[in-house]
Amino acid sequence: MSRYWSDVVHRLTPYVPGEQPRIEGLVKLNTNECPYGPSEAVLAAMAAQTGEALRLYPDPQSSALREAIAAHHGLKPAQVFVGNGSDEVLAHAFLALLKHEAPLLHPDISYSFYPVYAKLYGIQTRELPLAEDFGIRVDDYLAIAREGGAGGIIFPNPNAPTGMVLPRAEIRRLLEGVPDAPVVIDEAYVDFGGESAAALIDHYPQLLVTRTLSKSRALAGLRVGYALGDPALIEALIRVKDSFNSYPLDRVAVAGAVASMQDEAWFAATCARIVATRERLGAALADRGFQVLPSAANFVFARHPGHAGAALAAALREHKVLVRQFPRPTRIADFLRISVGTEAQTDVLLAALDRVLAAA
Ligand SMILES: *Cc1c(COP(=O)(O)O)cnc(C)c1O
């Protein structure tokens, strides 16, 4: 606290990301990073940019990247917005599209950054509880929107931290029933098994889909995310971006991201590898008595009926295995969110779990 702070800063509740500790030999399964390094083509493209050209500002429109992303999705560059990680893209969407008189609707259990952006921008929100089985109930959103109570809607699909997917038919039903409010689908994890809503963009002008290169493309350290939507929605994001930072993506990031979007072989092979390990991990946890939610992401969300979540996470940390546990809402406090690592990291995790469960 300081008397030099603005009122805005006094009122903020910043997001707390998963820890990035520097502990030798740590098995880090707490922030859903990719356990494998990025494609060689990405590293080569980035190395080629670290020369004399760095004295020049990058392209403020990141046109090369928007074209590569549009080509990957079969869309037009005018339907693509890029930013410094999808967190920045989401922040711009909150200000550009989700700030209205009626509240912004989102699930009570979803990405915990949403309430932070809402508070930063003074956006009223309404949390809708997930169903008993942790699924998103589209009918709840439709009922509120029908009465004019939805200024906007946002949720991740697959949801975080549950990993559970909402079928595209349900997204379509939501969009049919909510023509007058923007609907943002955060597809940070869609490459691991979800059905993308990107295919619906030409049909629904209120739909914005956000994506990241952090998880499925192993580039969390590069900070590149993007949004897909009707050109009018993209224009709104560009207006906010150009009122904030003209150059959110540097030359190195653009070169790496373009190469990544073009390396289909690396992408397909890496996603398949992670999905295979996820299935093995889920089955191994179920064998050990865990309830494991059906995951379409690069993590699993699981709880053991005989162990408190916080105690389990702390015990695993003693064995140098880091997982994420969310104390709130209390309905999920006993769950562990475990990122899918390499096969070897999964072996270490399971061996540590066996020791912890046997000791308790
Ligand atoms: C990781 C994550 C993001 C942020 O991704 P970045 O592109 O690294 O900023 C956004 N939404 C959800 C649900 C995530 O899990």
The ligand as an ORCA input file, in Angstrom:
! r2SCAN-3c Opt
* xyz 0 1
  C      -3.387    -20.931    -20.159
  C      -4.724    -20.323    -20.373
  C      -4.858    -19.075    -21.005
  C      -3.698    -18.154    -21.245
  O      -2.840    -18.516    -22.198
  P      -1.634    -17.554    -22.615
  O      -1.764    -17.521    -24.098
  O      -0.405    -18.239    -22.146
  O      -1.813    -16.204    -22.020
  C      -6.129    -18.606    -21.279
  N      -7.215    -19.300    -20.922
  C      -7.127    -20.476    -20.275
  C      -8.366    -21.185    -19.889
  C      -5.881    -21.007    -19.973
  O      -5.788    -22.128    -19.284
*
